[in-house]
Amino acid sequence: MFQRLTHFFVRYVQRYMPDPYLFAIILTLLVVVLIYLLVPQATTSGIINAWYQGVWGTQNIFTFALQMTLILVCGTTLAQAPLIKKGLQKLAAIPQNQVQAAILCFFVGAIGSLINWGLGLVIGTIVAKEIAKRLEKMDFGYVVAAAYMGFVVWTSGISSSIVLASADPTSSLNIIYKITKQTVSASDTLLTLYNIVPVVVTLLVIPFMLKHMAPTDIKTVNRDLLMAEETAATAEAAIKQQQEKTFASVLENAWILNLIIVVVGFYEFFTFLGGAVTINTMILLFTLLGMLFHWTPIRFVRAFTESAKSAGSLLLQYPLYGGIMALLAYVPAKGIDPLQTVLAQSLVKAATVHTLPFLNYIGSCIITMFVPSGGGHWGVQGPVSVQAAVSMGQTSPYYLGKMAMSVGFGEGVFNMIQPFWALPVIALAKLSIRDIMGYCVMALLVSFIIFGAALLIF
């Protein structure tokens, strides 16, 4: 059954799924149509200006786009360090077939995502590439999709932007504090049964699913291409290493320069930043560890430059999602709700105290297709979610935390079919979105039931 269902999704995704760039364009047009239908007094000039402000104007997400690019590039650079690479190669030597490879990559991606979403996004795919270099009979798209499936639990981990914001009264994204003047600690979000149980069940069920959905018609990876990248980089480094020593080459290999930056960086991280894990500090840590494990400046620069070659698609497509987010927030006149509020409110109107978190979760799943960013998504849906809870007299930290996590669950689950977060993965693996998305639909169906049921049961 799993194989037949998976084959159905894979076949139709490969036939009808456009390139992620075109997917973003289609989503943009869909939002425009919805604005005309659901937002009174919307004008063409206003819509165009809102879109411009989101893509290139005052509401752009250029900073976020660069952050995502650096997460990918710095994480890949660290993984290319000899010591780290050797450890990943030992891990990659464990699987003896494609099912074992998929399950291993899923667990690596999931554990990484629970620790930090940036780590989880790339580490499973890096292991998949190492496995592909030695395991010939393996469908690479299936294994990379399994690595990406681990990302489904990121909003339940310690780097969840919604959880971190809700616990910090100074955060601009702490919607709960702005409305109720109280914070929600991790004990009311991460350490609850409605969060722990679905994560554990997901970690048990998806490996079972992966075993029974493994493709029989294996599309083998071009192993020569994977090996060629490594061989070319090694050969180039060896040639430059043998060149005549000059003042420039001595500086390029002066490990002390890397060490100074690493020491200063870690001092800043622990002394002034308090060891807090954020997007920026994760980039800092990836960079510092990359410099440390590559040891010399020139080795680090070469690895970073090579890793950056896969980041072009991110820079092209992320700004388009800034335009979509700005369109969702477009207000044509005072007193008129933007599309994002209309969508969120329509799903919680008929809710009861018991069903509100679940219906909020359904709304989150829909909004994720347009706003695939945890923090940005909470900024869109959070005010409606918290206000709905308050109107029902539910202001306890536990209930408000459940409302916040219901938004996070929808974000994590529907990321399985939203190409936004898959872009770094397919760029790193040198695949197309069609190679992995058919398998990810299965992960969506399974995880949607698991997380939705947890919100209703607990």
C-alpha positions as CSV (number, residue, x, y, z in Angstrom):
1,M,0.0,0.0,0.0
2,F,2.8,2.4,0.9
3,Q,4.7,1.7,-2.3
4,R,1.6,2.1,-4.5
5,L,0.6,5.4,-2.7
6,T,4.2,6.7,-2.8
7,H,4.5,5.8,-6.5
8,F,1.3,7.7,-7.2
9,F,2.6,10.8,-5.5
10,V,6.1,10.6,-7.0
11,R,4.6,10.1,-10.5
12,Y,2.3,13.1,-10.3
13,V,4.8,15.4,-8.6
14,Q,7.3,14.7,-11.3
15,R,4.8,15.4,-13.9
16,Y,3.1,18.5,-12.5
17,M,5.4,20.1,-9.9
18,P,7.1,23.2,-11.4
19,D,10.5,24.5,-10.5
20,P,10.4,26.2,-7.0
21,Y,10.8,29.6,-8.7
22,L,7.7,29.1,-10.7
23,F,5.9,27.7,-7.6
24,A,6.6,31.0,-5.8
25,I,5.3,32.9,-8.8
26,I,2.1,30.8,-8.9
27,L,1.6,31.4,-5.1
28,T,2.0,35.1,-5.6
29,L,-0.7,35.1,-8.3
30,L,-3.0,33.0,-6.1
31,V,-2.6,35.5,-3.2
32,V,-3.5,38.4,-5.6
33,V,-6.7,36.6,-6.7
34,L,-7.6,36.0,-3.0
35,I,-7.1,39.6,-2.2
36,Y,-9.4,40.7,-4.9
37,L,-12.0,38.2,-3.7
38,L,-11.7,38.6,0.1
39,V,-10.3,42.1,0.9
40,P,-12.7,45.0,0.3
41,Q,-11.5,48.1,-1.5
42,A,-8.3,46.4,-2.8
43,T,-6.8,48.3,-5.7
44,T,-4.4,47.1,-8.4
45,S,-2.0,49.9,-7.7
46,G,-2.1,49.1,-3.9
47,I,-1.4,45.4,-4.6
48,I,1.5,46.2,-6.9
49,N,3.0,48.6,-4.4
50,A,2.6,46.1,-1.5
51,W,4.3,43.4,-3.6
52,Y,7.2,45.7,-4.5
53,Q,7.7,46.7,-0.8
54,G,8.0,43.0,0.1
55,V,10.4,42.0,-2.7
56,W,12.7,45.1,-2.9
57,G,11.2,47.8,-0.7
58,T,10.9,48.5,3.0
59,Q,9.4,45.1,3.9
60,N,12.0,43.0,2.1
61,I,13.5,39.9,3.6
62,F,17.0,40.4,2.3
63,T,18.5,39.9,5.8
64,F,16.6,36.6,6.2
65,A,17.7,35.5,2.7
66,L,21.3,36.2,3.4
67,Q,21.0,34.4,6.8
68,M,19.6,31.3,5.1
69,T,22.3,31.4,2.5
70,L,25.0,31.6,5.2
71,I,23.4,28.8,7.2
72,L,23.7,26.6,4.1
73,V,27.1,27.7,3.1
74,C,28.7,27.7,6.6
75,G,27.1,24.4,7.5
76,T,28.4,22.8,4.3
77,T,31.8,24.3,4.8
78,L,32.0,22.8,8.3
79,A,31.0,19.4,7.0
80,Q,33.8,19.5,4.4
81,A,36.5,19.9,7.2
82,P,38.7,16.8,7.2
83,L,37.9,15.7,10.8
84,I,34.2,16.3,10.5
85,K,34.1,14.6,7.1
86,K,35.9,11.6,8.4
87,G,33.3,11.3,11.2
88,L,30.4,11.6,8.7
89,Q,32.0,9.0,6.4
90,K,32.2,6.6,9.3
91,L,28.5,7.2,10.0
92,A,27.8,6.8,6.2
93,A,29.5,3.5,6.2
94,I,26.8,1.9,8.4
95,P,23.9,1.5,6.0
96,Q,24.1,-1.6,3.7
97,N,21.0,-0.8,1.6
98,Q,18.9,2.2,0.6
99,V,16.3,1.6,3.3
100,Q,18.9,1.7,6.0
101,A,20.4,4.7,4.4
102,A,17.1,6.5,4.4
103,I,16.3,5.7,8.0
104,L,19.8,6.8,9.1
105,C,19.5,10.1,7.2
106,F,16.0,10.7,8.7
107,F,17.3,10.3,12.2
108,V,20.3,12.5,11.6
109,G,18.1,15.2,10.2
110,A,15.5,14.9,12.9
111,I,18.0,15.0,15.8
112,G,19.8,17.9,14.2
113,S,16.5,19.7,13.8
114,L,15.6,19.2,17.4
115,I,19.0,20.7,18.4
116,N,19.0,23.5,15.8
117,W,16.9,23.8,12.7
118,G,19.8,25.1,10.6
119,L,21.9,22.1,11.5
120,G,19.1,19.7,10.8
121,L,18.4,21.2,7.4
122,V,21.8,20.3,6.0
123,I,23.4,17.5,8.1
124,G,21.1,14.7,6.9
125,T,21.7,15.6,3.2
126,I,25.5,15.8,3.8
127,V,25.3,12.2,5.2
128,A,23.2,11.1,2.2
129,K,25.9,12.4,-0.2
130,E,28.6,10.5,1.7
131,I,26.4,7.3,1.5
132,A,25.8,7.8,-2.2
133,K,29.6,7.7,-2.8
134,R,29.9,4.1,-1.6
135,L,26.4,2.6,-2.0
136,E,25.6,1.9,-5.6
137,K,22.1,0.5,-5.5
138,M,20.4,3.5,-3.9
139,D,17.7,5.9,-5.1
140,F,19.4,9.2,-4.1
141,G,16.1,11.3,-4.3
142,Y,14.4,8.9,-1.9
143,V,17.3,9.1,0.6
144,V,17.6,12.9,0.4
145,A,13.8,13.1,0.9
146,A,14.2,11.0,4.0
147,A,16.9,13.4,5.3
148,Y,14.5,16.4,4.7
149,M,11.7,14.6,6.5
150,G,13.6,14.9,9.7
151,F,13.0,18.7,9.4
152,V,9.3,18.0,10.3
153,V,10.1,18.2,14.0
154,W,12.1,21.4,14.0
155,T,9.3,23.5,15.6
156,S,9.3,21.1,18.5
157,G,13.0,21.6,19.2
158,I,15.0,24.0,21.3
159,S,15.6,26.4,18.4
160,S,11.9,26.9,17.6
161,S,11.5,30.6,16.9
162,I,7.9,30.6,18.3
163,V,9.0,29.0,21.5
164,L,12.0,31.3,22.0
165,A,9.9,34.4,21.3
166,S,7.1,33.4,23.6
167,A,9.5,33.0,26.5
168,D,11.2,36.4,26.0
169,P,9.2,39.5,27.1
170,T,11.6,41.7,25.1
171,S,11.1,39.9,21.8
172,S,9.1,41.8,19.1
173,L,7.5,38.4,18.2
174,N,6.2,37.7,21.7
175,I,2.6,38.1,20.7
176,I,1.4,36.5,23.9
177,Y,3.1,39.1,26.0
178,K,1.8,42.0,23.9
179,I,-1.8,40.8,24.4
180,T,-1.8,39.2,27.9
181,K,1.4,40.7,29.5
182,Q,2.7,37.2,30.4
183,T,5.4,34.9,29.0
184,V,5.2,31.2,28.3
185,S,8.2,29.1,29.3
186,A,9.5,26.0,27.7
187,S,7.8,23.9,30.3
188,D,4.5,25.0,28.9
189,T,5.5,24.3,25.2
190,L,8.4,21.9,24.6
191,L,8.1,19.8,27.8
192,T,4.4,19.0,27.4
193,L,2.8,15.7,26.4
194,Y,1.2,17.3,23.3
195,N,4.7,18.1,22.1
196,I,6.8,15.2,23.3
197,V,4.4,12.4,22.3
198,P,4.0,13.4,18.6
199,V,7.7,13.8,18.2
200,V,8.4,10.4,19.6
201,V,5.6,8.8,17.5
202,T,6.9,10.6,14.4
203,L,10.5,9.2,15.1
204,L,9.0,5.7,15.3
205,V,6.4,5.8,12.5
206,I,8.3,7.5,9.6
207,P,11.2,4.9,9.6
208,F,8.5,2.2,9.3
209,M,7.0,4.2,6.5
210,L,10.3,4.7,4.8
211,K,10.9,0.9,4.8
212,H,7.6,0.2,3.1
213,M,7.8,3.1,0.6
214,A,11.3,2.4,-0.8
215,P,11.3,2.5,-4.6
216,T,11.9,-0.7,-6.5
217,D,12.7,1.1,-9.7
218,I,15.9,2.6,-8.4
219,K,17.2,5.8,-10.0
220,T,20.9,5.7,-9.2
221,V,22.9,8.8,-8.5
222,N,25.7,9.9,-10.7
223,R,28.4,8.8,-8.3
224,D,31.2,9.9,-10.7
225,L,29.8,13.5,-10.4
226,L,29.9,13.3,-6.6
227,M,33.4,11.9,-6.6
228,A,34.5,14.4,-9.2
229,E,33.7,17.3,-6.9
230,E,35.8,15.9,-4.1
231,T,38.7,14.9,-6.5
232,A,38.8,18.3,-8.2
233,A,38.9,20.1,-4.8
234,T,41.6,17.8,-3.4
235,A,43.7,18.1,-6.6
236,E,43.5,21.9,-6.6
237,A,44.5,22.1,-3.0
238,A,47.4,19.8,-3.6
239,I,48.7,21.8,-6.5
240,K,48.5,25.1,-4.6
241,Q,50.2,23.4,-1.6
242,Q,53.2,22.5,-3.7
243,Q,53.6,26.0,-5.2
244,E,56.7,28.0,-4.2
245,K,56.4,29.6,-0.7
246,T,55.9,33.3,-0.8
247,F,54.9,35.9,1.8
248,A,51.3,35.6,0.5
249,S,51.3,31.8,0.8
250,V,52.7,31.9,4.3
251,L,49.9,34.3,5.3
252,E,47.3,32.0,3.6
253,N,48.5,29.1,5.7
254,A,49.0,31.0,9.0
255,W,46.7,29.0,11.3
256,I,47.3,31.5,14.1
257,L,45.1,34.0,12.2
258,N,42.2,31.6,12.2
259,L,42.8,30.8,15.8
260,I,42.7,34.4,16.9
261,I,39.3,34.9,15.2
262,V,37.9,31.7,16.7
263,V,39.0,32.6,20.3
264,V,37.5,36.1,19.9
265,G,34.3,34.8,18.4
266,F,33.7,32.2,21.2
267,Y,34.5,34.9,23.8
268,E,31.8,37.1,22.3
269,F,29.3,34.2,22.1
270,F,29.6,33.1,25.7
271,T,30.4,36.5,27.4
272,F,28.1,39.0,25.6
273,L,25.6,36.8,23.8
274,G,25.0,34.5,26.8
275,G,25.3,31.4,24.6
276,A,21.9,32.1,23.1
277,V,21.1,30.1,20.0
278,T,19.6,32.3,17.3
279,I,19.9,32.4,13.5
280,N,22.9,34.8,13.7
281,T,24.7,32.9,16.5
282,M,24.2,29.7,14.6
283,I,26.0,31.3,11.6
284,L,28.7,32.5,14.0
285,L,29.2,29.0,15.5
286,F,29.2,27.3,12.0
287,T,31.8,29.9,10.8
288,L,34.0,29.6,13.9
289,L,34.0,25.8,13.9
290,G,34.6,25.8,10.1
291,M,37.7,28.0,10.6
292,L,38.9,25.8,13.5
293,F,38.5,22.5,11.8
294,H,39.9,23.7,8.4
295,W,42.8,25.1,10.4
296,T,44.4,27.4,7.9
297,P,42.7,30.5,6.3
298,I,43.2,29.3,2.7
299,R,41.6,25.9,3.3
300,F,38.6,27.6,4.9
301,V,38.3,30.1,2.0
302,R,38.5,27.3,-0.6
303,A,35.9,25.2,1.2
304,F,33.6,28.2,1.7
305,T,33.9,29.2,-2.0
306,E,33.1,25.7,-3.2
307,S,30.1,25.5,-0.8
308,A,28.7,28.8,-2.0
309,K,28.2,27.5,-5.5
310,S,25.0,25.8,-4.5
311,A,23.3,28.9,-3.0
312,G,22.2,30.8,-6.2
313,S,18.6,29.5,-6.2
314,L,18.1,30.7,-2.6
315,L,19.1,34.3,-3.5
316,L,16.7,34.3,-6.5
317,Q,13.6,32.8,-4.8
318,Y,13.6,34.0,-1.2
319,P,12.8,37.7,-2.0
320,L,9.6,36.5,-3.8
321,Y,8.3,35.1,-0.5
322,G,8.9,38.6,1.0
323,G,6.5,39.8,-1.7
324,I,3.9,37.1,-0.7
325,M,4.2,38.0,3.0
326,A,3.7,41.7,2.2
327,L,0.6,40.9,0.0
328,L,-0.9,39.0,2.9
329,A,-0.5,42.0,5.2
330,Y,-1.8,44.5,2.6
331,V,-4.5,46.8,4.1
332,P,-6.2,49.0,1.4
333,A,-7.9,51.2,3.9
334,K,-8.2,51.8,7.7
335,G,-10.5,49.3,9.4
336,I,-10.2,46.6,6.8
337,D,-8.6,43.3,7.7
338,P,-5.7,42.1,5.5
339,L,-5.9,38.7,3.8
340,Q,-3.8,37.0,6.5
341,T,-6.3,38.0,9.2
342,V,-9.3,37.0,7.1
343,L,-7.9,33.5,6.5
344,A,-6.9,33.0,10.2
345,Q,-10.3,34.2,11.6
346,S,-12.3,32.1,9.2
347,L,-10.9,28.9,10.7
348,V,-11.5,29.7,14.4
349,K,-14.9,31.2,14.2
350,A,-16.8,28.0,15.1
351,A,-14.2,26.7,17.6
352,T,-14.7,25.5,21.1
353,V,-12.1,25.6,23.9
354,H,-11.3,22.0,23.1
355,T,-11.1,22.3,19.3
356,L,-9.5,25.8,19.0
357,P,-5.9,24.6,19.0
358,F,-6.7,22.0,16.4
359,L,-8.5,24.4,14.1
360,N,-5.7,26.9,14.6
361,Y,-3.3,24.1,13.5
362,I,-5.4,23.6,10.3
363,G,-5.1,27.4,9.7
364,S,-1.4,27.2,10.2
365,C,-1.1,24.4,7.6
366,I,-2.8,26.6,5.0
367,I,-0.9,29.8,5.9
368,T,2.4,27.9,5.8
369,M,2.0,27.6,2.0
370,F,2.2,31.4,1.8
371,V,4.4,32.3,4.8
372,P,6.9,29.4,5.2
373,S,8.9,31.0,8.0
374,G,8.4,30.2,11.7
375,G,8.9,33.7,13.1
376,G,7.1,35.4,10.2
377,H,4.3,33.0,10.3
378,W,3.8,33.6,14.1
379,G,3.7,37.3,13.4
380,V,0.9,36.7,10.9
381,Q,-1.3,34.2,12.7
382,G,-0.2,34.8,16.4
383,P,-2.4,37.8,17.1
384,V,-5.6,36.1,15.8
385,S,-4.6,32.9,17.7
386,V,-4.0,34.5,21.1
387,Q,-7.0,36.9,20.8
388,A,-9.3,33.9,20.1
389,A,-8.0,32.1,23.2
390,V,-8.5,35.3,25.3
391,S,-12.0,35.7,24.0
392,M,-12.8,32.3,25.4
393,G,-11.3,33.1,28.8
394,Q,-8.3,30.9,28.2
395,T,-5.3,32.9,29.4
396,S,-3.3,30.2,31.2
397,P,0.4,29.8,30.1
398,Y,-0.3,26.2,29.2
399,Y,-3.3,27.0,26.9
400,L,-1.5,29.9,25.3
401,G,1.6,27.8,24.8
402,K,-0.6,25.1,23.1
403,M,-2.0,27.8,20.8
404,A,1.6,28.9,19.9
405,M,2.7,25.3,19.3
406,S,-0.3,24.5,17.2
407,V,1.0,27.2,14.8
408,G,4.4,25.7,15.0
409,F,3.1,22.2,14.3
410,G,1.4,23.4,11.1
411,E,4.5,25.1,10.0
412,G,6.7,22.0,10.5
413,V,4.2,19.6,8.9
414,F,3.4,21.6,5.8
415,N,7.1,22.4,5.2
416,M,7.1,18.9,3.8
417,I,5.5,20.2,0.6
418,Q,6.5,23.9,0.6
419,P,9.7,24.2,-1.5
420,F,10.9,27.2,0.5
421,W,12.9,25.1,3.1
422,A,13.7,22.4,0.6
423,L,15.8,24.8,-1.5
424,P,19.0,24.4,0.5
425,V,18.6,20.7,0.5
426,I,18.1,20.2,-3.2
427,A,20.9,22.8,-3.9
428,L,23.3,20.8,-1.7
429,A,22.2,17.5,-3.2
430,K,22.2,18.9,-6.8
431,L,18.7,17.5,-7.3
432,S,15.4,19.1,-8.5
433,I,12.4,19.5,-6.3
434,R,10.6,16.8,-8.2
435,D,13.1,14.3,-7.1
436,I,12.1,14.5,-3.4
437,M,8.7,16.1,-3.2
438,G,6.7,12.9,-4.0
439,Y,8.1,11.1,-1.1
440,C,7.7,14.1,1.2
441,V,3.9,14.1,0.5
442,M,3.8,10.8,2.4
443,A,5.6,12.4,5.4
444,L,3.1,15.2,5.2
445,L,0.1,12.9,5.5
446,V,1.5,10.8,8.3
447,S,2.8,13.8,10.4
448,F,-0.4,15.8,9.8
449,I,-2.4,13.0,11.5
450,I,0.1,12.5,14.4
451,F,0.5,16.2,15.4
452,G,-3.2,17.0,14.8
453,A,-4.3,14.0,17.0
454,A,-1.9,15.1,19.8
455,L,-3.6,18.5,19.9
456,L,-7.0,16.9,20.3
457,I,-6.0,14.1,22.7
458,F,-3.7,15.9,25.2
